[in-house]
């Protein structure tokens, strides 16, 4: 089984970003800043274009020993040899993804309420995500914001590292880490910043401070 390199910051790519950067370019920014675990999230590109970018990302990651997951797409994870997948509640069941990807793959699972979060504990996953913690414009969702107090109450019940996601900003990250969340997943606050690399560095510096 791979050693999970999930850090306190879990950045996620999206081709719809302020600077028009590709997944490959975003991954390069992440890696240059020191990130060694991230997710590629894509909802609109053709499979052929995404496949080519994922191959380049794998080439960037390998010399650094970095890990990347692909959102939803077990088929593309297999095709390019990604480190694993991040699954939503409506994606392939975890047990099916595990059977296809093998015991060494990293699998994360999104949850949006207490029931889903507790059900995730018995599944063969490497981490569990919970959100949205705050209101978010990245993803249209019917799920109400979870809030830091509810998050703090849930974390002790988890058998897996907990990733908090949804509406997290540089200002809000410290209070989310303070709940006991292992990591914060961030999309908009990095990708829609004029200088993504600089914002990444700010998050990583905050994460280091929170460990001291």
RAHU-V680570 format. One record per residue. N is the residue number from 1. RES is the residue in three letters. PHI is phi in whole degrees, 0 to 359 (none if undefined). OMEGA is omega in radians with two decimals (none if undefined). BURIAL is 1 if it has 9 or more other ideal C-beta (glycine too) atoms within 8 Angstrom, else 0. Layout:
# RAHU-V680570
N/RES/PHI/OMEGA/BURIAL
N/RES/PHI/OMEGA/BURIAL
This chain:
# RAHU-V680570
1/UNK/none/3.12/0
2/UNK/292/3.01/1
3/UNK/285/-3.11/0
4/UNK/288/-3.11/1
5/UNK/261/3.11/1
6/UNK/300/3.12/1
7/UNK/259/-3.14/1
8/UNK/290/3.03/1
9/UNK/247/-3.12/1
10/UNK/237/-3.12/1
11/UNK/283/-3.10/1
12/UNK/231/3.12/1
13/UNK/278/3.03/1
14/UNK/202/-3.09/1
15/UNK/291/3.07/1
16/UNK/270/-3.10/0
17/UNK/220/-3.00/1
18/UNK/305/-3.03/0
19/UNK/265/3.12/0
20/UNK/66/-3.11/0
21/UNK/279/3.09/1
22/UNK/283/3.06/0
23/UNK/301/-3.14/1
24/UNK/296/3.13/1
25/UNK/294/3.10/0
26/UNK/296/3.11/1
27/UNK/301/3.12/1
28/UNK/297/3.07/1
29/UNK/299/-3.13/1
30/UNK/303/-3.07/1
31/UNK/294/-3.14/1
32/UNK/297/3.14/0
33/UNK/284/3.13/1
34/UNK/112/3.10/0
35/UNK/290/3.14/1
36/UNK/234/3.09/1
37/UNK/207/-3.13/1
38/UNK/206/-3.10/1
39/UNK/236/3.05/1
40/UNK/256/-3.09/1
41/UNK/240/-3.10/1
42/UNK/217/-3.11/1
43/UNK/240/-3.02/0
44/UNK/226/-3.13/0
45/UNK/294/3.04/0
46/UNK/293/3.14/0
47/UNK/301/-3.09/0
48/UNK/294/3.12/0
49/UNK/292/3.13/0
50/UNK/295/3.12/1
51/UNK/303/-3.13/1
52/UNK/297/3.12/0
53/UNK/292/-3.13/1
54/UNK/295/3.09/1
55/UNK/298/3.12/1
56/UNK/293/3.12/1
57/UNK/297/3.11/1
58/UNK/299/3.12/1
59/UNK/296/3.10/0
60/UNK/290/-3.05/1
61/UNK/284/-2.98/1
62/UNK/304/-3.12/0
63/UNK/296/-3.09/0
64/UNK/262/-3.09/0
65/UNK/67/-3.13/0
66/UNK/277/-3.13/1
67/UNK/245/3.03/1
68/UNK/225/3.09/1
69/UNK/249/3.09/1
70/UNK/247/3.14/1
71/UNK/289/3.00/1
72/UNK/74/-2.81/1
73/UNK/268/3.09/0
74/UNK/297/-3.12/1
75/UNK/297/3.13/0
76/UNK/288/3.07/1
77/UNK/299/3.08/1
78/UNK/294/-3.05/1
79/UNK/297/-3.07/0
80/UNK/256/-3.11/1
81/UNK/74/3.07/0
82/UNK/293/-3.12/1
83/UNK/284/3.11/0
84/UNK/164/-3.09/1
85/UNK/224/2.94/1
86/UNK/246/-3.04/1
87/UNK/252/3.02/1
88/UNK/261/-3.11/1
89/UNK/294/-3.11/0
90/UNK/258/3.13/0
91/UNK/273/3.06/0
92/UNK/307/3.06/0
93/UNK/301/-3.13/0
94/UNK/306/-3.07/1
95/UNK/296/3.10/0
96/UNK/287/3.11/1
97/UNK/300/3.14/1
98/UNK/296/3.13/1
99/UNK/296/-3.13/0
100/UNK/285/-3.04/1
101/UNK/271/3.12/1
102/UNK/95/-3.03/0
103/UNK/292/-3.10/0
104/UNK/274/-3.12/0
105/UNK/290/3.04/1
106/UNK/267/3.14/1
107/UNK/233/3.03/1
108/UNK/248/-3.09/1
109/UNK/226/3.07/1
110/UNK/278/3.01/1
111/UNK/226/-3.02/1
112/UNK/230/3.10/1
113/UNK/202/-3.07/0
114/UNK/299/-3.12/0
115/UNK/299/3.14/0
116/UNK/297/-3.13/1
117/UNK/298/-3.13/1
118/UNK/289/3.09/0
119/UNK/296/-3.12/1
120/UNK/295/-3.04/1
121/UNK/297/-3.11/1
122/UNK/267/-3.10/0
123/UNK/267/-3.07/1
124/UNK/276/-3.11/0
125/UNK/239/-3.13/1
126/UNK/256/3.02/1
127/UNK/204/3.11/1
128/UNK/238/3.09/1
129/UNK/259/3.11/1
130/UNK/227/3.12/1
131/UNK/173/0.11/1
132/UNK/282/3.08/1
133/UNK/287/3.08/1
134/UNK/235/3.07/1
135/UNK/298/-3.10/0
136/UNK/220/3.09/1
137/UNK/259/-3.08/0
138/UNK/292/-3.04/0
139/UNK/228/3.06/0
140/UNK/288/-3.08/0
141/UNK/216/3.09/0
142/UNK/271/-3.09/0
143/UNK/279/3.14/0
144/UNK/289/3.07/0
145/UNK/305/-3.04/1
146/UNK/280/3.14/1
147/UNK/87/-3.06/0
148/UNK/288/-3.13/1
149/UNK/293/3.11/0
150/UNK/294/3.11/1
151/UNK/299/3.14/1
152/UNK/300/3.14/1
153/UNK/287/-3.10/0
154/UNK/278/-2.98/1
155/UNK/306/3.13/1
156/UNK/297/-3.13/0
157/UNK/270/-3.07/0
158/UNK/268/3.04/1
159/UNK/268/-3.06/0
160/UNK/235/3.01/1
161/UNK/304/-3.09/1
162/UNK/255/3.06/1
163/UNK/253/3.09/1
164/UNK/266/-3.10/1
165/UNK/218/3.03/1
166/UNK/109/3.06/1
167/UNK/71/-3.10/1
168/UNK/278/3.14/1
169/UNK/237/3.12/0
170/UNK/300/-3.12/1
171/UNK/287/-3.05/0
172/UNK/269/-3.07/1
173/UNK/305/-3.11/1
174/UNK/301/-3.13/0
175/UNK/289/3.08/0
176/UNK/286/3.06/1
177/UNK/301/-3.10/1
178/UNK/294/3.09/0
179/UNK/286/-3.05/1
180/UNK/105/3.08/0
181/UNK/300/-3.11/1
182/UNK/290/-3.02/1
183/UNK/210/2.98/1
184/UNK/245/3.08/1
185/UNK/267/-3.06/1
186/UNK/228/3.07/1
187/UNK/240/-2.98/1
188/UNK/302/-3.03/1
189/UNK/292/3.04/1
190/UNK/261/-3.00/1
191/UNK/287/-3.13/1
192/UNK/258/3.04/0
193/UNK/264/3.13/1
194/UNK/303/-3.12/0
195/UNK/231/-3.08/0
196/UNK/305/-3.11/1
197/UNK/297/3.12/1
198/UNK/294/3.12/0
199/UNK/293/3.07/1
200/UNK/303/-3.13/1
201/UNK/299/3.11/1
202/UNK/295/3.10/1
203/UNK/298/-3.10/1
204/UNK/294/3.09/1
205/UNK/293/3.09/0
206/UNK/296/3.14/1
207/UNK/298/3.11/1
208/UNK/296/3.12/0
209/UNK/298/-3.09/0
210/UNK/290/3.11/1
211/UNK/272/-3.03/0
212/UNK/271/none/0
